[in-house]
Amino acid sequence: MLKKDSSNKTVNYNKSKMAKIRKHFQETGGGGDDRWFNIKAPERGQDAKATIRVLPPWGKSADGFFYYTVGQHFGFSIGGRNRAISCPESIGKGKCPVCLFIARLKNSENPDHTKLADRIRANRRYFVNVIDREEPDKVKIYGTNKKFVEAILDASDDPDVGDVTDSQSGRDVTIVRRGSGLRTRYSYRIRTKESSVDFDTKDLYQLDKEVDEWLSYEAMVDYLKANFTEELSEVGLKFKKSKGTKKSVSDDEEDDNEEEVEPKKKKRGVKKVNKKVVEDTEDDEDEDDDIYKDENIDEDDSDDKDINIDEDEDDED
């Protein structure tokens, strides 16, 4: 039905605004986020393949790095979807209640607690700007692991290859995906043939500002309680609200927002759970392989001799 709006323009309030709907649908998660590069799971028994170009640093804040890295805790269900929570401790932004919970789980003698601690521990993730050769007109973000970055660095150390991310003389990267879910495996290969890539530096994502959706300490605690109420009780970990307003984990005063409350000692003979300092592990390879694995996947359709950077790690996800 046509009507007049406040500016006396004729409008049809019963007509769908498809462009507006599509934008909202994508922003709210219904249609996904097209900023991200992903390889769809292949058909059973087959491999999925994509060729990308890793782009150079995005600007001054990149400080010469082509990637941005942060630790993420996987294993959370938020809004009915599997989500990861960025770990503030991984980049010095303050305390992390998830890490505190993990420390308590590790102190427990319950094997189920040990498994849970391993499942939700912070995994080091690396984010890079890329061009998908199938969609050469759009810059996207690729979230990957340490093996991928090592592959780029190892190839760049070769004097015959040089900087893989150079826009004029760099190299493309072929990614092969096998399997799906917890059985997903990835293989990375750097092409020996140099090539150029066209893009506008203004289209590069400011990865240090756009990748992470930092949650407040209180919000992280709320998600912990929503996902692991029983386990929190079992290890005797409680959180109390502090007075004042909520602050982001990036604020200097975040440490005072909420604090751990030690469980009361009930009676003699009951083992008291001691607080343990969260370990700062150095085995990023194992942490990365919790999410993505690499294994030898042969390619027989290449005219170039690929630099072999496949991995044969086979740790548990």
KAFENHU-V370668 format. One record per backbone hydrogen bond with DSSP energy under -0.5 kcal/mol. CO is the residue of the C=O (numbers start at 1). NH is the residue of the N-H. E is the energy in kcal/mol with one decimal. If there is no record, write none. Layout:
BEGIN
co={CO CO}
nh={NH NH}
e={E E}
END
This chain:
BEGIN
co={1 3 5 9 11 11 12 16 17 18 19 20 21 22 23 24 25 25 26 32 33 35 36 38 43 46 48 50 51 52 53 59 59 59 60 62 66 68 70 71 72 72 73 76 76 78 81 83 84 85 86 87 88 88 89 96 97 98 99 100 101 102 103 104 105 109 110 110 111 112 113 114 115 116 117 121 123 125 126 127 128 129 130 131 131 132 135 135 138 140 141 141 142 142 144 145 145 146 147 148 149 150 151 152 153 155 157 158 158 162 163 164 166 167 170 172 173 173 174 175 176 177 178 179 180 181 184 185 186 187 188 189 190 192 195 199 200 201 205 206 206 207 212 215 216 217 218 219 220 221 222 223 224 225 228 229 230 231 232 233 236 238 240 247 248 251 253 254 254 257 259 260 261 264 267 269 272 279 282 283 284 285 286 287 288 288 293 304 306 307 307}
nh={13 11 8 5 3 13 15 18 21 22 23 24 25 26 27 28 30 31 29 34 36 141 38 40 46 179 177 175 133 173 131 62 63 64 63 65 129 127 125 87 74 123 85 78 83 81 78 76 86 73 88 90 91 93 92 100 101 102 103 104 105 106 107 108 108 111 113 114 115 116 117 118 119 120 121 74 72 70 144 68 142 55 140 53 133 135 132 138 132 130 37 143 128 144 126 148 149 150 151 152 153 154 155 156 157 158 159 161 162 164 166 171 170 197 195 191 52 175 189 50 187 48 185 42 183 184 293 178 295 176 309 174 307 194 170 201 203 204 207 209 210 211 214 249 220 221 222 223 224 225 226 227 228 229 232 233 234 235 237 236 238 261 259 217 251 254 256 257 258 242 240 262 238 266 270 271 274 281 284 287 288 289 290 290 291 292 186 306 308 190 309}
e={-1.1 -3.5 -2.1 -2.4 -3.0 -0.6 -1.3 -1.1 -2.7 -2.9 -2.0 -2.2 -2.9 -2.1 -2.2 -2.1 -1.4 -1.5 -1.2 -0.6 -1.6 -3.1 -0.5 -0.6 -2.5 -0.6 -3.7 -3.2 -2.5 -3.2 -1.8 -1.2 -0.5 -0.5 -1.6 -1.9 -0.6 -2.8 -2.7 -3.0 -0.7 -2.9 -2.6 -0.6 -3.2 -1.2 -2.9 -1.5 -0.5 -3.3 -0.7 -0.8 -1.0 -3.5 -1.0 -1.7 -2.1 -2.5 -2.2 -1.7 -2.3 -2.4 -1.2 -0.7 -0.9 -0.6 -0.7 -1.5 -2.0 -2.0 -2.5 -1.8 -1.8 -2.1 -0.6 -0.6 -2.1 -1.9 -3.5 -2.0 -2.7 -3.0 -2.8 -1.8 -0.6 -1.9 -0.5 -1.5 -0.6 -3.0 -3.3 -0.5 -2.0 -0.6 -2.3 -0.6 -1.4 -2.8 -1.9 -1.8 -2.5 -3.0 -2.1 -2.2 -1.4 -1.3 -0.5 -2.1 -2.6 -0.6 -1.4 -1.6 -1.5 -2.5 -2.0 -2.5 -2.9 -0.5 -2.2 -2.2 -2.0 -2.9 -2.7 -0.5 -1.9 -1.4 -0.8 -2.8 -0.7 -2.6 -0.6 -3.1 -2.1 -0.5 -0.5 -0.5 -2.6 -1.1 -1.8 -2.5 -2.1 -1.5 -0.8 -0.7 -2.1 -2.1 -2.4 -2.1 -2.0 -2.5 -2.1 -1.9 -3.1 -0.5 -2.4 -1.7 -2.2 -1.9 -2.4 -0.9 -0.6 -2.0 -0.9 -0.9 -1.7 -1.5 -1.7 -2.1 -0.5 -1.1 -1.3 -0.5 -0.9 -0.7 -1.6 -0.5 -0.6 -1.0 -2.0 -1.8 -3.2 -1.9 -0.6 -1.2 -1.8 -2.1 -6.1 -0.9 -0.6 -0.9 -0.7}
END
